[in-house]
């Protein structure tokens, strides 16, 4: 994955940001990443729907 992928369609659902980008092979990917301090949650998905579902159901375990 390149150091600075170009994110498109960035949306925020609670503390989680969702964005769409193209991977190194030209496939469209979707990522969900929590922006809360010390959370560390992030994941890549093949569909936008899956990324949005992960964002809606994410709960931070920060103590």
Secondary structure as GFF3:
##gff-version 3
##sequence-region A 1 63
A	DSSP	beta_strand	8	13	.	.	.	ID=ss1
A	DSSP	beta_strand	16	22	.	.	.	ID=ss2
A	DSSP	beta_strand	28	34	.	.	.	ID=ss3
A	DSSP	beta_strand	42	45	.	.	.	ID=ss4
A	DSSP	alpha_helix	48	57	.	.	.	ID=ss5
###
